[in-house]
Amino acid sequence: MFISAIGVDVVFIMHDILSNLSNFSHFFQNLKLVPPSTPIAPKKKMSKSMRVLVTGAAGQIGSFIVPLVASGQACGPETLIDLVLLDLPQAQDALKGLVMELDDCAYPLLKSITTTDSLEVAFKGTNVAFMVGGFPRLQGMDRSQLLQKNAEIFVAAGKALEQHGARDCKVLIVANPANTNCYIMASQCPSIPKENFTAMTRLDHNRAVAQIAIKKAVTAGRVKRAFILGNHSNTMVPVVDNVQIDGQDVELDAQWVKESFTPTVQTRGAAVIAARQKSSAMSAANAAANHVYDWVVGTNDWVSMAVVSKGEYGVEAGLVFSYPCTCKDGKWAVVEGIEFSDDVKAAMKKTEAELAQERDIFKSF
């Protein structure tokens, strides 16, 4: 009897549903839960594309940068990428393997891949250039010898960019000594605006933010307005006088800043090498992508960029000097009106003098 009663109830329920089906249909259409009669149009095809060059692409940092570019984390999530990978002739087989991996990732934004050992091919029509390849500092090599080796590379690169690159090409120098390599390359490109040449101090910036976040037990995204002044070397000046967390001013312990924070940021690269027997790669690639993304897409905070000085804050014009910057519509601007302490001003003079010395060494070659 129990089963029979259930069966009768089901029959009556089904009858009610079927007899009122049209009412249900109108009800759900009014709620807009029923799909429209015409299919939803696919997303508009993206027409914007960029030709992006990564030099030294088969190396440690280059092979970390490449997937960030291909996935939209460097030039934005709506930009198609024509990727150009440049490296030495002996690295071409390694580049073939890298291309296989890129293919296997099936990146939606990756339009084409070109591998080459030719500067002419690499720079032809380039819109963004990650200058990662450089001569590493070998044991026993002094800074002037390192500068001379890299001068040869960046003079050649600058000439190739001048002859074959797009006039609006954005250039980021990653290879060290980054600031002076940037100065050298820009000097070979008279027809390309100096504003288009930048060097990477974003890794130092990120290191500074991370140390503050660790000290204050917050996530790094909550820390704002830390920045780096000067050269990408151990004379750099990490500045924390304007730091905010969640939009509120924060006062950091002066002794901690002097004895722990500043030397940690200034020597972090050496500490990484000592720990892993290799230089920073993942963090350097991440910083390079951060730098270009903010430059192309825009910023919502102060970021550190080494740019050709126009004399801001009394720094000699023409030197490639790191400043706090903001970016909008593909252009950077140095943050104005910051009041620096006497200690910061003195440190700025020291790092400026080092940059002037490096420039003069290059001019003496």
KOLKE-678257 format. One record per residue (C-alpha): residue number from 1; z, y, x. Coordinates in Angstrom, 1 decimal, always signed. Layout:
num  z  y  x
NUM  Z  Y  X
...
END
This chain:
num  z  y  x
1  +0.0  +0.0  +0.0
2  +0.8  +2.4  +2.9
3  -2.7  +1.9  +4.5
4  -4.4  +2.2  +1.1
5  -2.7  +5.6  +0.4
6  -3.7  +6.9  +3.8
7  -7.3  +5.8  +3.2
8  -7.4  +7.7  -0.2
9  -6.0  +10.8  +1.4
10  -8.7  +10.8  +4.1
11  -11.4  +10.4  +1.5
12  -10.2  +13.4  -0.4
13  -9.8  +15.5  +2.8
14  -13.3  +14.7  +3.9
15  -14.7  +15.6  +0.5
16  -12.9  +19.0  +0.6
17  -14.3  +19.7  +4.1
18  -17.9  +18.8  +3.2
19  -17.9  +20.7  +0.0
20  -16.6  +23.8  +1.7
21  -18.6  +23.5  +4.9
22  -20.6  +26.6  +4.2
23  -17.4  +28.6  +3.7
24  -16.1  +27.4  +7.0
25  -19.3  +28.3  +8.7
26  -19.3  +31.9  +7.3
27  -15.6  +32.2  +8.3
28  -16.1  +31.2  +11.9
29  -19.3  +33.3  +12.2
30  -17.2  +36.3  +11.1
31  -14.8  +35.4  +13.9
32  -17.7  +35.3  +16.3
33  -16.7  +31.8  +17.4
34  -20.1  +30.3  +16.5
35  -22.9  +30.9  +19.2
36  -25.5  +33.5  +18.2
37  -28.9  +32.2  +17.0
38  -30.6  +33.3  +20.3
39  -29.4  +31.9  +23.7
40  -27.3  +34.1  +25.9
41  -29.5  +35.8  +28.5
42  -28.9  +34.7  +32.1
43  -27.4  +37.2  +34.5
44  -29.8  +39.9  +35.7
45  -31.6  +38.9  +38.9
46  -30.2  +40.7  +41.9
47  -32.8  +42.9  +43.5
48  -30.7  +44.3  +46.4
49  -31.0  +42.4  +49.7
50  -29.9  +43.1  +53.3
51  -31.2  +41.7  +56.6
52  -28.1  +40.9  +58.5
53  -28.0  +40.1  +62.2
54  -25.3  +38.2  +64.0
55  -25.6  +38.1  +67.8
56  -23.9  +35.3  +69.7
57  -24.1  +33.4  +66.5
58  -23.5  +30.0  +68.0
59  -20.3  +31.1  +69.7
60  -16.7  +30.9  +68.5
61  -16.5  +34.2  +66.6
62  -20.2  +34.2  +65.5
63  -19.9  +30.8  +63.8
64  -16.9  +32.0  +61.8
65  -18.7  +35.3  +60.8
66  -21.8  +33.6  +59.6
67  -20.2  +31.9  +56.5
68  -18.4  +35.1  +55.6
69  -21.7  +36.9  +55.6
70  -23.5  +34.2  +53.6
71  -20.8  +34.0  +51.0
72  -20.8  +37.8  +50.2
73  -17.5  +38.6  +51.9
74  -19.2  +41.0  +54.3
75  -21.9  +42.8  +52.3
76  -20.6  +42.4  +48.8
77  -20.9  +39.8  +46.0
78  -24.1  +41.2  +44.6
79  -26.2  +41.4  +47.7
80  -28.8  +38.8  +48.7
81  -28.7  +38.0  +52.5
82  -31.6  +37.5  +54.9
83  -29.6  +36.1  +57.8
84  -30.7  +36.4  +61.4
85  -29.0  +34.4  +64.1
86  -29.5  +35.5  +67.7
87  -28.3  +33.6  +70.7
88  -29.4  +32.5  +74.2
89  -32.3  +30.0  +74.7
90  -29.8  +27.3  +75.6
91  -27.9  +27.8  +72.4
92  -30.9  +27.3  +70.0
93  -30.0  +23.6  +69.3
94  -26.5  +24.7  +68.4
95  -28.1  +27.2  +66.0
96  -30.1  +24.5  +64.4
97  -26.9  +22.6  +63.6
98  -25.3  +25.8  +62.2
99  -28.4  +26.3  +59.9
100  -27.9  +22.7  +58.7
101  -24.4  +23.5  +57.8
102  -25.4  +26.7  +56.0
103  -28.0  +24.8  +54.0
104  -25.4  +22.2  +53.1
105  -23.0  +25.0  +51.8
106  -25.7  +26.0  +49.3
107  -24.6  +29.7  +49.3
108  -26.0  +31.4  +46.1
109  -26.6  +34.7  +48.0
110  -28.3  +33.3  +51.1
111  -32.0  +34.1  +50.7
112  -33.3  +33.1  +54.2
113  -32.2  +32.2  +57.7
114  -34.0  +33.1  +60.9
115  -32.9  +31.8  +64.3
116  -34.2  +33.4  +67.5
117  -33.5  +34.2  +71.1
118  -35.8  +37.3  +70.9
119  -34.3  +40.8  +70.6
120  -37.5  +42.0  +69.1
121  -37.4  +39.4  +66.3
122  -33.7  +39.8  +65.8
123  -33.7  +43.6  +65.3
124  -36.9  +43.9  +63.2
125  -35.9  +45.6  +60.0
126  -32.2  +44.9  +60.5
127  -29.9  +46.6  +58.0
128  -26.5  +45.4  +59.3
129  -25.8  +44.1  +62.9
130  -22.7  +42.2  +64.0
131  -22.8  +42.6  +67.8
132  -20.7  +39.7  +68.8
133  -22.5  +38.4  +71.8
134  -21.3  +39.8  +75.1
135  -20.3  +38.9  +78.7
136  -16.8  +37.5  +78.8
137  -14.3  +38.7  +81.3
138  -14.0  +36.0  +84.0
139  -11.1  +35.3  +86.3
140  -11.0  +37.8  +89.1
141  -13.3  +40.3  +87.4
142  -12.1  +43.9  +87.2
143  -12.9  +46.1  +84.2
144  -15.8  +48.0  +86.0
145  -17.5  +44.7  +86.7
146  -17.1  +43.7  +83.0
147  -18.5  +47.0  +81.9
148  -21.5  +46.6  +84.2
149  -22.3  +43.1  +82.8
150  -22.0  +44.3  +79.2
151  -23.9  +47.5  +79.9
152  -27.0  +45.4  +80.7
153  -26.6  +43.6  +77.4
154  -26.0  +46.6  +75.2
155  -28.6  +48.8  +76.8
156  -31.2  +46.1  +76.0
157  -29.8  +45.7  +72.5
158  -29.9  +49.4  +71.9
159  -33.5  +49.7  +73.0
160  -34.5  +46.8  +70.7
161  -32.7  +48.4  +67.8
162  -34.3  +51.8  +68.4
163  -37.8  +50.2  +68.5
164  -37.5  +47.7  +65.7
165  -34.4  +48.2  +63.5
166  -34.1  +50.1  +60.2
167  -33.2  +53.7  +60.7
168  -30.2  +53.3  +58.4
169  -28.9  +50.1  +60.2
170  -25.1  +49.8  +60.3
171  -23.9  +48.5  +63.7
172  -20.5  +46.9  +64.4
173  -19.7  +46.1  +68.0
174  -17.3  +43.2  +68.2
175  -17.8  +42.2  +71.9
176  -15.4  +43.7  +74.4
177  -15.0  +46.3  +75.7
178  -15.9  +47.2  +72.2
179  -15.5  +51.0  +72.1
180  -17.6  +51.5  +75.3
181  -20.1  +48.9  +74.4
182  -20.6  +50.9  +71.2
183  -21.0  +54.1  +73.2
184  -23.6  +52.4  +75.4
185  -25.7  +51.0  +72.6
186  -25.6  +54.2  +70.6
187  -26.8  +56.1  +73.7
188  -30.1  +54.1  +73.6
189  -30.9  +54.9  +70.0
190  -31.8  +58.7  +69.7
191  -33.4  +58.3  +66.3
192  -30.5  +56.5  +64.6
193  -27.5  +58.6  +63.5
194  -24.4  +58.2  +65.6
195  -22.5  +57.6  +62.4
196  -24.2  +54.3  +62.2
197  -22.4  +52.9  +65.2
198  -18.9  +51.6  +65.0
199  -16.6  +49.4  +67.1
200  -14.0  +47.0  +65.7
201  -10.4  +47.9  +65.7
202  -9.9  +46.2  +62.4
203  -8.4  +43.2  +64.0
204  -5.7  +45.4  +65.6
205  -5.2  +47.1  +62.2
206  -4.8  +43.7  +60.4
207  -2.3  +42.6  +63.1
208  -0.3  +45.8  +62.5
209  -0.3  +45.2  +58.8
210  +0.8  +41.6  +59.2
211  +3.7  +42.5  +61.5
212  +5.0  +45.0  +59.0
213  +4.6  +42.6  +56.1
214  +6.5  +39.9  +58.0
215  +9.3  +42.4  +58.9
216  +9.6  +43.5  +55.3
217  +9.1  +40.0  +53.8
218  +6.2  +41.1  +51.6
219  +2.6  +40.1  +51.3
220  +0.1  +41.9  +53.5
221  -1.8  +43.3  +50.6
222  +1.2  +45.4  +49.6
223  +1.3  +47.3  +53.0
224  -0.8  +50.4  +53.1
225  -1.6  +53.3  +55.6
226  -0.9  +51.6  +58.9
227  -3.7  +52.3  +61.3
228  -4.9  +52.2  +65.0
229  -5.8  +55.1  +67.2
230  -7.9  +55.0  +70.3
231  -9.3  +52.1  +72.4
232  -9.4  +48.4  +71.6
233  -7.2  +47.7  +74.6
234  -3.5  +47.6  +75.4
235  -3.5  +51.4  +75.3
236  -4.3  +51.4  +71.6
237  -1.8  +53.4  +69.4
238  -0.6  +51.6  +66.3
239  +0.8  +54.3  +63.9
240  +3.3  +53.5  +61.2
241  +4.7  +56.9  +60.3
242  +2.8  +57.0  +57.0
243  +3.2  +53.4  +56.0
244  +3.7  +52.6  +52.3
245  +4.6  +49.4  +50.4
246  +3.6  +49.3  +46.8
247  +2.7  +53.0  +47.0
248  +6.2  +54.0  +48.2
249  +6.9  +55.5  +51.6
250  +8.7  +53.1  +54.0
251  +10.8  +54.0  +57.0
252  +10.7  +51.4  +59.7
253  +13.4  +50.9  +62.3
254  +12.4  +53.0  +65.3
255  +13.8  +50.6  +67.9
256  +11.9  +47.7  +66.3
257  +8.7  +49.8  +66.3
258  +9.1  +50.6  +70.0
259  +10.4  +47.4  +71.4
260  +8.7  +44.7  +69.1
261  +6.0  +46.0  +66.8
262  +3.9  +48.1  +69.2
263  +3.8  +45.7  +72.1
264  +3.1  +42.8  +69.8
265  +0.1  +44.5  +68.3
266  -1.1  +45.8  +71.7
267  -0.9  +42.4  +73.4
268  -1.6  +40.0  +70.5
269  -5.0  +38.9  +71.8
270  -3.4  +37.8  +75.1
271  -0.7  +36.0  +73.2
272  -3.3  +34.1  +71.2
273  -5.1  +33.0  +74.3
274  -1.9  +31.9  +75.9
275  -1.0  +29.8  +72.8
276  -4.4  +28.1  +72.1
277  -6.2  +28.5  +75.4
278  -9.0  +30.3  +73.5
279  -9.5  +33.9  +72.3
280  -9.0  +34.9  +68.7
281  -12.0  +33.7  +66.6
282  -11.1  +33.2  +62.9
283  -9.1  +36.4  +62.8
284  -11.7  +38.3  +64.7
285  -14.4  +37.1  +62.3
286  -12.3  +38.0  +59.3
287  -11.7  +41.5  +60.7
288  -15.4  +42.0  +61.3
289  -16.2  +41.0  +57.7
290  -13.4  +43.3  +56.4
291  -14.8  +46.2  +58.5
292  -18.4  +45.8  +57.2
293  -17.3  +45.1  +53.6
294  -15.3  +48.3  +53.4
295  -18.1  +50.3  +55.1
296  -20.8  +48.9  +52.6
297  -18.7  +48.6  +49.4
298  -16.0  +51.2  +49.9
299  -12.3  +51.4  +50.5
300  -9.1  +51.9  +48.4
301  -6.9  +52.5  +51.5
302  -7.0  +53.9  +55.0
303  -8.7  +51.5  +57.4
304  -9.1  +51.6  +61.2
305  -12.6  +52.1  +62.5
306  -13.7  +53.1  +66.0
307  -16.4  +55.7  +65.4
308  -18.2  +58.4  +67.5
309  -15.7  +61.3  +67.6
310  -16.7  +64.7  +66.5
311  -13.6  +66.2  +68.0
312  -11.1  +65.1  +65.3
313  -7.5  +65.5  +66.2
314  -8.5  +67.1  +69.6
315  -10.2  +63.9  +70.9
316  -13.2  +64.6  +73.1
317  -16.5  +64.6  +71.1
318  -18.8  +61.7  +71.8
319  -16.1  +59.1  +72.7
320  -15.9  +56.1  +70.4
321  -12.3  +56.4  +69.2
322  -10.4  +54.6  +66.5
323  -9.2  +56.7  +63.6
324  -7.9  +56.1  +60.1
325  -10.9  +56.2  +57.9
326  -12.0  +55.9  +54.3
327  -15.5  +54.7  +53.1
328  -17.6  +55.6  +50.1
329  -21.3  +55.2  +49.3
330  -22.0  +53.5  +52.7
331  -20.5  +56.3  +54.7
332  -17.2  +56.6  +56.6
333  -14.9  +59.7  +56.9
334  -12.0  +60.3  +59.2
335  -8.8  +60.9  +57.2
336  -7.8  +64.6  +57.8
337  -4.5  +66.4  +57.9
338  -2.2  +63.7  +59.4
339  +0.8  +65.1  +61.3
340  +1.4  +63.1  +64.5
341  +4.7  +62.9  +66.4
342  +4.8  +64.0  +70.0
343  +5.0  +60.4  +71.1
344  +1.9  +59.5  +69.2
345  +0.1  +62.6  +70.7
346  +1.0  +61.6  +74.2
347  -0.2  +58.0  +73.6
348  -3.4  +59.3  +72.2
349  -4.1  +61.2  +75.4
350  -3.6  +58.1  +77.4
351  -6.0  +56.0  +75.4
352  -8.5  +58.9  +75.3
353  -8.4  +59.1  +79.1
354  -9.1  +55.4  +79.4
355  -12.2  +55.7  +77.2
356  -13.4  +58.7  +79.2
357  -13.0  +56.7  +82.4
358  -15.0  +53.7  +80.9
359  -17.7  +56.1  +79.8
360  -17.9  +57.6  +83.3
361  -18.1  +54.1  +84.9
362  -21.1  +53.3  +82.7
363  -22.8  +56.6  +83.7
364  -22.3  +55.8  +87.3
365  -24.3  +52.6  +87.2
END
